[in-house]
Amino acid sequence: MIDQILMLALALFSLSIAITLYRVIKGPSMPDRAIALDTIGVNLLSAIAIVSIVLKTKAYLEAILILGILAFIGTIAFTKYIERGVVVERKSNH
Amino acid sequence: MKINDVILRTVTKAVVFIILTLGVYLFFAGHHAPGGGFIGGLVLASGIVLLYLAYDIETVHRGVPFNFKKVAAVGVLLATGTGIGSIFFDVPFLTQTGKYITLPILGKTSFSTVTLFEAGVALTVVGTVVTIILSISEEEEG
């Protein structure tokens, strides 16, 4: 029973990633694409967690942490580029 | 143009320490579990990149006064230095050794020269990744 539920959840996460990928490609504006990429990161992270339950292993937990960190930093870099046109500033303007 | 980014800076102050701790953990876990010098170096570099994103180059250089090209060079020197050290013991280049020592608190702990090699790899990865990201994200003068 629990196996069928986990497989159904994996299929639904894959469907969700596919739908979000459409938004990344089609997305009318750049902020849409940034948010869609962040959503893909979160869905991928949940899918890895379910795979790690299905395989009964703890080896994927570091992958989940690193994927979360990279999705966070990537979203910040995207939003900063969209907002200011530059990713790393040379000097403070405060 | 002044932009209010107090939320990003406050979150960064807390999250950077979590990321750096995860990087150091991955570096030491690499002996018997997933991890190692390359992955640990990448996570450490991503923490430093997060600092550069939230603040700016001058502020970060006041707190982290490293020339990252020199960090990469020191890493390569350390990694190949452990390889050269092995040929003085009449064994092939890059041969590594190690043994188990019983420590008072930690118990049976494995010490090996692979850790020094991995430290070199980690320093190389940190220096290279930060140098690449600073080079490609620099705003043009004028």
gemmi code that builds the backbone of each chain (N, CA, C; Angstrom):
import gemmi

chains = {
    "A": [
        ("MET", (0.832, -1.210, 0.000), (0.000, 0.000, 0.000), (0.862, 1.254, 0.000)),
        ("ILE", (1.809, 1.312, 0.954), (2.647, 2.520, 1.039), (3.494, 2.674, -0.208)),
        ("ASP", (3.868, 1.545, -0.837), (4.672, 1.635, -2.051), (3.894, 2.271, -3.185)),
        ("GLN", (2.595, 1.857, -3.303), (1.787, 2.478, -4.363), (1.631, 3.980, -4.129)),
        ("ILE", (1.459, 4.351, -2.847), (1.302, 5.783, -2.556), (2.568, 6.544, -2.928)),
        ("LEU", (3.743, 5.973, -2.583), (4.997, 6.654, -2.893), (5.198, 6.769, -4.398)),
        ("MET", (4.862, 5.683, -5.134), (5.017, 5.748, -6.592), (4.076, 6.770, -7.195)),
        ("LEU", (2.836, 6.836, -6.663), (1.883, 7.841, -7.166), (2.420, 9.243, -6.904)),
        ("ALA", (3.008, 9.450, -5.699), (3.551, 10.773, -5.382), (4.700, 11.112, -6.318)),
        ("LEU", (5.558, 10.114, -6.614), (6.665, 10.370, -7.552), (6.142, 10.769, -8.922)),
        ("ALA", (5.095, 10.043, -9.390), (4.538, 10.371, -10.705), (3.965, 11.782, -10.709)),
        ("LEU", (3.296, 12.137, -9.610), (2.697, 13.477, -9.571), (3.776, 14.554, -9.501)),
        ("PHE", (4.867, 14.278, -8.774), (5.960, 15.253, -8.754), (6.577, 15.412, -10.145)),
        ("SER", (6.703, 14.282, -10.878), (7.233, 14.382, -12.237), (6.317, 15.215, -13.111)),
        ("LEU", (5.009, 14.987, -12.963), (4.042, 15.770, -13.740), (4.173, 17.251, -13.405)),
        ("SER", (4.329, 17.528, -12.100), (4.440, 18.927, -11.672), (5.697, 19.575, -12.242)),
        ("ILE", (6.819, 18.811, -12.254), (8.056, 19.363, -12.827), (7.871, 19.618, -14.313)),
        ("ALA", (7.166, 18.703, -15.001), (6.948, 18.892, -16.444), (6.124, 20.137, -16.708)),
        ("ILE", (5.077, 20.347, -15.892), (4.238, 21.535, -16.087), (5.044, 22.799, -15.823)),
        ("THR", (5.898, 22.762, -14.763), (6.693, 23.937, -14.445), (7.736, 24.217, -15.520)),
        ("LEU", (8.239, 23.123, -16.141), (9.203, 23.291, -17.230), (8.573, 24.051, -18.394)),
        ("TYR", (7.288, 23.795, -18.628), (6.581, 24.558, -19.662), (6.623, 26.039, -19.338)),
        ("ARG", (6.447, 26.390, -18.049), (6.472, 27.797, -17.662), (7.870, 28.382, -17.834)),
        ("VAL", (8.922, 27.566, -17.582), (10.289, 28.062, -17.779), (10.521, 28.403, -19.245)),
        ("ILE", (10.020, 27.518, -20.144), (10.286, 27.751, -21.569), (9.396, 28.854, -22.111)),
        ("LYS", (8.101, 28.821, -21.756), (7.124, 29.724, -22.358), (7.095, 31.078, -21.664)),
        ("GLY", (7.336, 31.056, -20.324), (7.119, 32.178, -19.425), (7.214, 33.566, -20.030)),
        ("PRO", (6.171, 34.354, -19.969), (6.193, 35.649, -20.670), (7.296, 36.559, -20.167)),
        ("SER", (7.567, 36.552, -18.846), (8.554, 37.494, -18.326), (9.644, 36.736, -17.581)),
        ("MET", (10.744, 37.442, -17.298), (11.862, 36.794, -16.602), (11.528, 36.401, -15.158)),
        ("PRO", (10.807, 37.223, -14.375), (10.446, 36.765, -13.025), (9.655, 35.465, -13.017)),
        ("ASP", (8.798, 35.235, -14.025), (8.092, 33.947, -14.125), (9.079, 32.804, -14.206)),
        ("ARG", (10.123, 33.006, -15.034), (11.102, 31.923, -15.207), (11.877, 31.689, -13.919)),
        ("ALA", (12.225, 32.778, -13.202), (12.985, 32.607, -11.956), (12.175, 31.820, -10.937)),
        ("ILE", (10.893, 32.184, -10.799), (10.048, 31.481, -9.829), (9.829, 30.041, -10.268)),
        ("ALA", (9.689, 29.814, -11.584), (9.486, 28.444, -12.059), (10.716, 27.596, -11.786)),
        ("LEU", (11.927, 28.182, -11.961), (13.144, 27.409, -11.670), (13.214, 27.071, -10.188)),
        ("ASP", (12.833, 28.015, -9.319), (12.837, 27.730, -7.883), (11.843, 26.623, -7.550)),
        ("THR", (10.667, 26.640, -8.218), (9.671, 25.597, -7.973), (10.164, 24.241, -8.442)),
        ("ILE", (10.886, 24.227, -9.587), (11.468, 22.958, -10.042), (12.435, 22.435, -8.994)),
        ("GLY", (13.242, 23.348, -8.390), (14.175, 22.913, -7.360), (13.474, 22.286, -6.179)),
        ("VAL", (12.389, 22.915, -5.709), (11.664, 22.382, -4.548), (11.034, 21.037, -4.879)),
        ("ASN", (10.429, 20.910, -6.086), (9.796, 19.645, -6.455), (10.813, 18.525, -6.608)),
        ("LEU", (11.987, 18.873, -7.179), (13.037, 17.874, -7.350), (13.523, 17.388, -5.997)),
        ("LEU", (13.619, 18.334, -5.048), (14.062, 17.997, -3.690), (13.085, 17.026, -3.032)),
        ("SER", (11.776, 17.286, -3.183), (10.788, 16.380, -2.609), (10.832, 15.020, -3.291)),
        ("ALA", (11.051, 15.019, -4.612), (11.116, 13.739, -5.327), (12.312, 12.923, -4.851)),
        ("ILE", (13.455, 13.605, -4.598), (14.628, 12.871, -4.103), (14.332, 12.299, -2.723)),
        ("ALA", (13.614, 13.054, -1.891), (13.265, 12.542, -0.557), (12.422, 11.276, -0.684)),
        ("ILE", (11.464, 11.268, -1.627), (10.616, 10.081, -1.781), (11.424, 8.912, -2.325)),
        ("VAL", (12.339, 9.180, -3.251), (13.204, 8.108, -3.757), (14.019, 7.517, -2.620)),
        ("SER", (14.487, 8.403, -1.710), (15.280, 7.889, -0.596), (14.432, 7.076, 0.374)),
        ("ILE", (13.111, 7.349, 0.460), (12.241, 6.492, 1.271), (12.033, 5.158, 0.574)),
        ("VAL", (11.816, 5.204, -0.763), (11.548, 3.971, -1.503), (12.742, 3.031, -1.424)),
        ("LEU", (13.957, 3.589, -1.563), (15.149, 2.745, -1.558), (15.651, 2.443, -0.154)),
        ("LYS", (15.008, 2.996, 0.878), (15.388, 2.755, 2.274), (16.864, 3.052, 2.520)),
        ("THR", (17.313, 4.235, 2.103), (18.708, 4.614, 2.295), (18.780, 6.059, 2.796)),
        ("LYS", (19.900, 6.361, 3.480), (20.114, 7.738, 3.920), (21.126, 8.464, 3.055)),
        ("ALA", (21.567, 7.827, 1.963), (22.665, 8.389, 1.184), (22.265, 9.628, 0.413)),
        ("TYR", (20.939, 9.849, 0.245), (20.513, 10.986, -0.572), (20.260, 12.244, 0.248)),
        ("LEU", (20.411, 12.165, 1.576), (20.029, 13.320, 2.395), (20.959, 14.498, 2.156)),
        ("GLU", (22.274, 14.227, 1.945), (23.187, 15.319, 1.623), (22.824, 15.960, 0.293)),
        ("ALA", (22.398, 15.118, -0.656), (21.994, 15.665, -1.959), (20.815, 16.616, -1.796)),
        ("ILE", (19.874, 16.271, -0.900), (18.728, 17.153, -0.659), (19.201, 18.490, -0.111)),
        ("LEU", (20.111, 18.443, 0.894), (20.599, 19.695, 1.490), (21.297, 20.564, 0.451)),
        ("ILE", (22.176, 19.934, -0.348), (22.955, 20.721, -1.315), (22.045, 21.287, -2.384)),
        ("LEU", (21.036, 20.494, -2.812), (20.112, 20.999, -3.827), (19.318, 22.185, -3.287)),
        ("GLY", (18.918, 22.103, -2.003), (18.217, 23.248, -1.404), (19.076, 24.490, -1.382)),
        ("ILE", (20.353, 24.333, -0.988), (21.259, 25.489, -0.943), (21.434, 26.086, -2.324)),
        ("LEU", (21.644, 25.208, -3.333), (21.918, 25.728, -4.675), (20.687, 26.390, -5.271)),
        ("ALA", (19.487, 25.837, -4.991), (18.266, 26.477, -5.499), (18.093, 27.862, -4.876)),
        ("PHE", (18.387, 27.960, -3.563), (18.286, 29.245, -2.855), (19.229, 30.273, -3.474)),
        ("ILE", (20.523, 29.893, -3.642), (21.504, 30.843, -4.164), (21.187, 31.204, -5.615)),
        ("GLY", (20.725, 30.213, -6.388), (20.376, 30.493, -7.770), (19.224, 31.472, -7.893)),
        ("THR", (18.204, 31.289, -7.033), (17.073, 32.218, -7.075), (17.510, 33.625, -6.696)),
        ("ILE", (18.390, 33.727, -5.660), (18.858, 35.063, -5.274), (19.636, 35.712, -6.408)),
        ("ALA", (20.504, 34.927, -7.081), (21.289, 35.495, -8.176), (20.391, 35.952, -9.315)),
        ("PHE", (19.361, 35.121, -9.656), (18.431, 35.504, -10.726), (17.700, 36.799, -10.386)),
        ("THR", (17.135, 36.848, -9.160), (16.351, 38.038, -8.805), (17.231, 39.271, -8.753)),
        ("LYS", (18.493, 39.108, -8.267), (19.352, 40.288, -8.205), (19.720, 40.768, -9.604)),
        ("TYR", (19.915, 39.816, -10.520), (20.222, 40.224, -11.896), (19.032, 40.926, -12.530)),
        ("ILE", (17.816, 40.402, -12.287), (16.633, 41.034, -12.872), (16.418, 42.417, -12.280)),
        ("GLU", (16.656, 42.534, -10.954), (16.366, 43.790, -10.270), (17.379, 44.881, -10.606)),
        ("ARG", (18.675, 44.529, -10.613), (19.709, 45.565, -10.731), (20.558, 45.450, -11.976)),
        ("GLY", (20.468, 44.327, -12.714), (21.282, 44.195, -13.912), (22.717, 43.804, -13.641)),
        ("VAL", (23.081, 43.569, -12.361), (24.431, 43.152, -12.021), (24.319, 42.158, -10.875)),
        ("VAL", (25.183, 41.137, -10.887), (25.061, 40.083, -9.887), (25.901, 40.402, -8.651)),
        ("VAL", (27.187, 40.745, -8.855), (28.054, 41.077, -7.733), (28.486, 42.513, -7.891)),
        ("GLU", (28.204, 43.324, -6.862), (28.563, 44.739, -6.953), (29.988, 44.958, -6.486)),
        ("ARG", (30.618, 46.005, -7.065), (32.010, 46.242, -6.687), (32.099, 46.945, -5.342)),
        ("LYS", (31.308, 48.005, -5.149), (31.377, 48.684, -3.860), (29.975, 48.986, -3.357)),
        ("SER", (29.881, 49.231, -2.053), (28.585, 49.441, -1.432), (28.011, 50.788, -1.843)),
        ("ASN", (26.692, 50.821, -2.083), (26.054, 52.091, -2.418), (25.041, 52.479, -1.349)),
        ("HIS", (25.385, 52.192, -0.112), (24.487, 52.558, 0.981), (25.060, 53.743, 1.726)),
    ],
    "B": [
        ("MET", (20.954, 54.576, -6.936), (19.686, 53.904, -6.653), (19.837, 53.098, -5.361)),
        ("LYS", (18.979, 53.375, -4.428), (19.083, 52.693, -3.143), (17.955, 51.680, -3.016)),
        ("ILE", (18.336, 50.433, -2.770), (17.350, 49.354, -2.667), (17.413, 48.789, -1.263)),
        ("ASN", (16.263, 48.572, -0.669), (16.199, 48.035, 0.685), (16.330, 46.523, 0.622)),
        ("ASP", (17.463, 45.988, 1.065), (17.622, 44.529, 1.051), (17.981, 44.016, 2.443)),
        ("VAL", (17.248, 44.504, 3.446), (17.583, 44.113, 4.820), (17.208, 42.656, 5.080)),
        ("ILE", (16.154, 42.143, 4.385), (15.757, 40.742, 4.599), (16.831, 39.809, 4.069)),
        ("LEU", (17.326, 40.103, 2.859), (18.370, 39.253, 2.268), (19.611, 39.238, 3.143)),
        ("ARG", (20.010, 40.425, 3.659), (21.247, 40.474, 4.448), (21.076, 39.772, 5.790)),
        ("THR", (19.891, 39.909, 6.411), (19.676, 39.232, 7.702), (19.650, 37.721, 7.535)),
        ("VAL", (18.969, 37.245, 6.473), (18.920, 35.802, 6.233), (20.321, 35.281, 5.925)),
        ("THR", (21.083, 36.058, 5.134), (22.428, 35.617, 4.754), (23.320, 35.438, 5.968)),
        ("LYS", (23.206, 36.360, 6.947), (24.063, 36.265, 8.140), (23.854, 34.942, 8.859)),
        ("ALA", (22.626, 34.407, 8.860), (22.380, 33.130, 9.539), (22.711, 31.955, 8.633)),
        ("VAL", (22.346, 32.064, 7.347), (22.420, 30.896, 6.462), (23.863, 30.572, 6.079)),
        ("VAL", (24.716, 31.604, 6.018), (26.104, 31.353, 5.616), (26.778, 30.390, 6.579)),
        ("PHE", (26.475, 30.526, 7.881), (27.117, 29.619, 8.838), (26.611, 28.195, 8.667)),
        ("ILE", (25.328, 28.027, 8.343), (24.804, 26.678, 8.096), (25.485, 26.067, 6.883)),
        ("ILE", (25.648, 26.862, 5.819), (26.255, 26.333, 4.595), (27.712, 25.968, 4.838)),
        ("LEU", (28.456, 26.839, 5.557), (29.870, 26.538, 5.802), (30.006, 25.306, 6.691)),
        ("THR", (29.100, 25.154, 7.682), (29.154, 23.955, 8.530), (28.889, 22.701, 7.717)),
        ("LEU", (27.907, 22.774, 6.801), (27.625, 21.617, 5.939), (28.832, 21.286, 5.066)),
        ("GLY", (29.530, 22.340, 4.584), (30.709, 22.100, 3.757), (31.803, 21.386, 4.530)),
        ("VAL", (32.072, 21.829, 5.764), (33.109, 21.188, 6.571), (32.698, 19.754, 6.906)),
        ("TYR", (31.382, 19.536, 7.203), (30.906, 18.178, 7.483), (31.104, 17.272, 6.279)),
        ("LEU", (30.747, 17.778, 5.081), (30.890, 16.947, 3.882), (32.350, 16.617, 3.632)),
        ("PHE", (33.242, 17.582, 3.929), (34.671, 17.339, 3.722), (35.156, 16.186, 4.594)),
        ("PHE", (34.757, 16.172, 5.888), (35.238, 15.114, 6.769), (34.457, 13.820, 6.594)),
        ("ALA", (33.188, 13.895, 6.123), (32.399, 12.673, 5.924), (32.886, 11.889, 4.725)),
        ("GLY", (33.664, 12.529, 3.839), (34.023, 11.885, 2.584), (34.905, 10.675, 2.734)),
        ("HIS", (35.349, 10.375, 3.958), (36.245, 9.241, 4.103), (35.504, 7.911, 3.937)),
        ("HIS", (34.306, 7.815, 4.522), (33.559, 6.549, 4.454), (32.150, 6.720, 3.921)),
        ("ALA", (31.733, 7.908, 3.575), (30.346, 8.177, 3.196), (30.371, 9.132, 2.003)),
        ("PRO", (29.216, 9.427, 1.401), (29.187, 10.410, 0.323), (29.740, 11.751, 0.786)),
        ("GLY", (30.544, 12.358, -0.040), (31.170, 13.626, 0.340), (32.571, 13.660, -0.204)),
        ("GLY", (33.424, 14.424, 0.456), (34.813, 14.484, 0.023), (35.254, 15.896, -0.272)),
        ("GLY", (36.507, 16.012, -0.704), (37.094, 17.329, -0.898), (36.405, 18.140, -1.973)),
        ("PHE", (36.043, 17.506, -3.077), (35.461, 18.273, -4.184), (34.100, 18.835, -3.797)),
        ("ILE", (33.231, 17.970, -3.247), (31.885, 18.412, -2.885), (31.945, 19.421, -1.747)),
        ("GLY", (32.804, 19.122, -0.729), (32.941, 20.061, 0.375), (33.430, 21.414, -0.098)),
        ("GLY", (34.396, 21.405, -1.028), (34.890, 22.670, -1.572), (33.816, 23.416, -2.329)),
        ("LEU", (32.979, 22.679, -3.085), (31.899, 23.355, -3.825), (30.906, 23.999, -2.862)),
        ("VAL", (30.571, 23.311, -1.767), (29.602, 23.886, -0.825), (30.211, 25.096, -0.114)),
        ("LEU", (31.495, 25.008, 0.283), (32.150, 26.163, 0.894), (32.164, 27.347, -0.074)),
        ("ALA", (32.462, 27.067, -1.346), (32.486, 28.138, -2.334), (31.108, 28.742, -2.522)),
        ("SER", (30.042, 27.902, -2.457), (28.704, 28.472, -2.629), (28.347, 29.360, -1.444)),
        ("GLY", (28.841, 29.032, -0.233), (28.614, 29.937, 0.894), (29.283, 31.270, 0.687)),
        ("ILE", (30.533, 31.254, 0.177), (31.237, 32.519, -0.059), (30.559, 33.306, -1.169)),
        ("VAL", (30.054, 32.597, -2.197), (29.347, 33.284, -3.284), (28.073, 33.938, -2.767)),
        ("LEU", (27.402, 33.268, -1.808), (26.201, 33.875, -1.216), (26.561, 35.180, -0.509)),
        ("LEU", (27.728, 35.204, 0.189), (28.178, 36.458, 0.808), (28.383, 37.539, -0.243)),
        ("TYR", (29.032, 37.181, -1.356), (29.265, 38.169, -2.410), (27.955, 38.668, -2.991)),
        ("LEU", (26.928, 37.789, -3.071), (25.645, 38.214, -3.633), (24.937, 39.190, -2.698)),
        ("ALA", (24.958, 38.883, -1.381), (24.193, 39.712, -0.463), (24.906, 41.027, -0.183)),
        ("TYR", (26.242, 40.995, -0.130), (26.986, 42.220, 0.123), (27.681, 42.606, -1.168)),
        ("ASP", (28.849, 43.219, -1.077), (29.564, 43.591, -2.287), (31.026, 43.206, -2.113)),
        ("ILE", (31.816, 43.371, -3.170), (33.176, 42.826, -3.171), (34.029, 43.478, -2.079)),
        ("GLU", (33.901, 44.812, -1.906), (34.752, 45.490, -0.918), (34.443, 45.029, 0.498)),
        ("THR", (33.142, 44.930, 0.842), (32.778, 44.519, 2.200), (33.260, 43.112, 2.493)),
        ("VAL", (33.083, 42.192, 1.530), (33.491, 40.807, 1.773), (35.008, 40.718, 1.865)),
        ("HIS", (35.725, 41.507, 1.056), (37.193, 41.450, 1.128), (37.727, 41.994, 2.441)),
        ("ARG", (36.951, 42.891, 3.096), (37.394, 43.312, 4.431), (37.276, 42.171, 5.427)),
        ("GLY", (36.240, 41.319, 5.287), (36.058, 40.233, 6.242), (36.817, 38.980, 5.877)),
        ("VAL", (36.927, 38.670, 4.573), (37.603, 37.455, 4.106), (38.780, 37.892, 3.243)),
        ("PRO", (39.903, 38.298, 3.845), (40.971, 38.934, 3.044), (41.875, 37.922, 2.362)),
        ("PHE", (41.280, 37.043, 1.536), (42.080, 36.084, 0.792), (42.091, 36.475, -0.673)),
        ("ASN", (43.258, 36.277, -1.312), (43.294, 36.321, -2.767), (42.997, 34.909, -3.243)),
        ("PHE", (41.816, 34.711, -3.900), (41.365, 33.344, -4.150), (42.189, 32.644, -5.214)),
        ("LYS", (42.904, 33.414, -6.058), (43.824, 32.748, -6.986), (44.957, 32.092, -6.215)),
        ("LYS", (45.441, 32.783, -5.158), (46.507, 32.184, -4.348), (45.980, 30.987, -3.557)),
        ("VAL", (44.715, 31.032, -3.125), (44.125, 29.878, -2.430), (44.134, 28.654, -3.336)),
        ("ALA", (43.743, 28.848, -4.616), (43.747, 27.729, -5.562), (45.164, 27.203, -5.765)),
        ("ALA", (46.147, 28.129, -5.845), (47.533, 27.698, -6.063), (48.044, 26.899, -4.871)),
        ("VAL", (47.747, 27.358, -3.651), (48.169, 26.629, -2.451), (47.523, 25.251, -2.410)),
        ("GLY", (46.254, 25.162, -2.849), (45.573, 23.872, -2.867), (46.236, 22.881, -3.804)),
        ("VAL", (46.582, 23.336, -5.019), (47.242, 22.437, -5.971), (48.593, 22.009, -5.414)),
        ("LEU", (49.318, 22.960, -4.774), (50.626, 22.622, -4.202), (50.485, 21.566, -3.114)),
        ("LEU", (49.438, 21.711, -2.259), (49.233, 20.734, -1.175), (48.867, 19.365, -1.731)),
        ("ALA", (47.968, 19.347, -2.745), (47.515, 18.063, -3.294), (48.656, 17.325, -3.966)),
        ("THR", (49.442, 18.024, -4.780), (50.561, 17.332, -5.428), (51.700, 17.099, -4.451)),
        ("GLY", (51.797, 17.907, -3.392), (52.847, 17.698, -2.401), (52.698, 16.365, -1.693)),
        ("THR", (51.446, 15.966, -1.369), (51.256, 14.646, -0.762), (51.622, 13.544, -1.741)),
        ("GLY", (51.395, 13.781, -3.041), (51.796, 12.784, -4.031), (53.300, 12.662, -4.120)),
        ("ILE", (54.005, 13.811, -4.092), (55.468, 13.778, -4.186), (56.053, 13.172, -2.912)),
        ("GLY", (55.424, 13.430, -1.757), (55.925, 12.855, -0.510), (55.995, 11.347, -0.549)),
        ("SER", (55.095, 10.711, -1.339), (55.071, 9.250, -1.340), (56.297, 8.668, -2.026)),
        ("ILE", (56.929, 9.417, -2.953), (58.037, 8.785, -3.686), (59.294, 8.724, -2.825)),
        ("PHE", (59.350, 9.472, -1.710), (60.504, 9.350, -0.814), (60.469, 8.049, -0.026)),
        ("PHE", (59.323, 7.386, 0.037), (59.203, 6.120, 0.760), (59.267, 4.925, -0.191)),
        ("ASP", (59.752, 5.161, -1.417), (59.983, 4.093, -2.369), (58.684, 3.392, -2.777)),
        ("VAL", (57.608, 4.175, -2.905), (56.334, 3.640, -3.400), (55.919, 4.521, -4.565)),
        ("PRO", (54.974, 4.062, -5.404), (54.586, 4.858, -6.577), (54.015, 6.223, -6.208)),
        ("PHE", (54.068, 7.143, -7.163), (53.554, 8.505, -7.016), (52.080, 8.461, -6.611)),
        ("LEU", (51.690, 9.344, -5.703), (50.313, 9.505, -5.210), (49.845, 8.338, -4.351)),
        ("THR", (50.741, 7.474, -3.886), (50.317, 6.428, -2.950), (49.948, 7.060, -1.616)),
        ("GLN", (48.806, 6.639, -1.066), (48.351, 7.195, 0.212), (48.383, 6.106, 1.271)),
        ("THR", (48.511, 6.522, 2.519), (48.546, 5.565, 3.608), (47.700, 6.092, 4.766)),
        ("GLY", (47.431, 5.212, 5.734), (46.641, 5.639, 6.890), (46.596, 4.541, 7.914)),
        ("LYS", (46.212, 4.890, 9.132), (46.077, 3.879, 10.176), (45.035, 4.338, 11.187)),
        ("TYR", (44.583, 3.389, 11.999), (43.577, 3.691, 13.007), (44.279, 3.952, 14.332)),
        ("ILE", (43.930, 5.067, 14.979), (44.497, 5.422, 16.275), (43.342, 5.597, 17.248)),
        ("THR", (43.498, 5.083, 18.450), (42.440, 5.223, 19.451), (42.667, 6.506, 20.252)),
        ("LEU", (41.735, 7.427, 20.144), (41.831, 8.710, 20.838), (41.013, 8.647, 22.130)),
        ("PRO", (41.302, 9.524, 23.117), (40.590, 9.459, 24.399), (39.081, 9.615, 24.273)),
        ("ILE", (38.610, 10.651, 23.556), (37.166, 10.935, 23.533), (36.532, 10.337, 22.285)),
        ("LEU", (37.199, 10.503, 21.138), (36.595, 10.116, 19.873), (36.606, 8.619, 19.652)),
        ("GLY", (37.443, 7.873, 20.395), (37.514, 6.445, 20.174), (38.400, 6.122, 18.989)),
        ("LYS", (38.066, 5.026, 18.293), (38.884, 4.584, 17.167), (38.677, 5.534, 15.987)),
        ("THR", (39.724, 6.242, 15.624), (39.633, 7.241, 14.571), (40.657, 6.907, 13.497)),
        ("SER", (40.260, 7.105, 12.241), (41.194, 6.796, 11.164), (41.902, 8.067, 10.730)),
        ("PHE", (43.231, 8.018, 10.729), (44.039, 9.119, 10.223), (44.709, 8.641, 8.943)),
        ("SER", (44.640, 9.479, 7.907), (45.313, 9.068, 6.676), (45.783, 10.303, 5.931)),
        ("THR", (46.749, 10.100, 5.049), (47.253, 11.223, 4.256), (46.271, 11.621, 3.163)),
        ("VAL", (45.227, 10.790, 2.946), (44.210, 11.175, 1.963), (43.522, 12.462, 2.401)),
        ("THR", (43.417, 12.676, 3.727), (42.770, 13.895, 4.212), (43.538, 15.136, 3.761)),
        ("LEU", (44.896, 15.061, 3.796), (45.688, 16.201, 3.319), (45.466, 16.431, 1.827)),
        ("PHE", (45.440, 15.323, 1.069), (45.188, 15.436, -0.374), (43.824, 16.063, -0.637)),
        ("GLU", (42.808, 15.602, 0.131), (41.453, 16.148, -0.054), (41.392, 17.612, 0.355)),
        ("ALA", (42.187, 18.002, 1.384), (42.222, 19.413, 1.755), (42.768, 20.249, 0.604)),
        ("GLY", (43.791, 19.722, -0.082), (44.296, 20.423, -1.250), (43.245, 20.555, -2.333)),
        ("VAL", (42.501, 19.457, -2.577), (41.441, 19.501, -3.592), (40.383, 20.539, -3.204)),
        ("ALA", (40.008, 20.553, -1.903), (38.969, 21.488, -1.456), (39.431, 22.930, -1.637)),
        ("LEU", (40.688, 23.234, -1.262), (41.186, 24.602, -1.432), (41.219, 24.985, -2.908)),
        ("THR", (41.616, 24.039, -3.771), (41.644, 24.334, -5.203), (40.253, 24.655, -5.728)),
        ("VAL", (39.262, 23.833, -5.304), (37.897, 24.048, -5.804), (37.361, 25.391, -5.313)),
        ("VAL", (37.582, 25.712, -4.016), (37.091, 26.995, -3.493), (37.698, 28.152, -4.277)),
        ("GLY", (39.034, 28.137, -4.430), (39.686, 29.238, -5.132), (39.222, 29.373, -6.562)),
        ("THR", (39.103, 28.221, -7.268), (38.733, 28.286, -8.683), (37.301, 28.757, -8.864)),
        ("VAL", (36.380, 28.206, -8.059), (34.967, 28.559, -8.248), (34.739, 30.033, -7.936)),
        ("VAL", (35.319, 30.528, -6.816), (35.095, 31.936, -6.475), (35.729, 32.846, -7.514)),
        ("THR", (36.925, 32.474, -8.021), (37.568, 33.303, -9.046), (36.729, 33.347, -10.321)),
        ("ILE", (36.194, 32.178, -10.736), (35.378, 32.142, -11.958), (34.144, 33.002, -11.788)),
        ("ILE", (33.455, 32.858, -10.642), (32.189, 33.576, -10.492), (32.434, 35.072, -10.381)),
        ("LEU", (33.523, 35.481, -9.683), (33.810, 36.917, -9.617), (34.179, 37.453, -10.989)),
        ("SER", (34.873, 36.642, -11.801), (35.294, 37.134, -13.118), (34.099, 37.307, -14.043)),
        ("ILE", (33.167, 36.322, -14.056), (32.089, 36.423, -15.042), (30.966, 37.328, -14.583)),
        ("SER", (30.915, 37.695, -13.289), (29.798, 38.522, -12.848), (30.212, 39.962, -12.600)),
        ("GLU", (31.431, 40.318, -12.952), (31.899, 41.670, -12.689), (31.203, 42.652, -13.619)),
        ("GLU", (30.784, 43.792, -13.052), (30.155, 44.794, -13.913), (31.251, 45.567, -14.644)),
        ("GLU", (30.940, 45.938, -15.886), (31.959, 46.612, -16.676), (32.135, 48.050, -16.186)),
        ("GLU", (33.343, 48.558, -16.346), (33.640, 49.916, -15.877), (32.907, 50.931, -16.731)),
        ("GLY", (32.620, 52.081, -16.103), (31.999, 53.170, -16.846), (30.569, 53.166, -16.693)),
    ],
}
model = gemmi.Model(1)
for chain_id, residues in chains.items():
    chain = gemmi.Chain(chain_id)
    for i, (resn, *xyz) in enumerate(residues, 1):
        res = gemmi.Residue()
        res.name, res.seqid = resn, gemmi.SeqId(i, " ")
        for name, pos in zip(("N", "CA", "C"), xyz):
            atom = gemmi.Atom()
            atom.name, atom.element = name, gemmi.Element(name[0])
            atom.pos, atom.b_iso = gemmi.Position(*pos), 0.0
            res.add_atom(atom)
        chain.add_residue(res)
    model.add_chain(chain)
structure = gemmi.Structure()
structure.add_model(model)
structure.setup_entities()
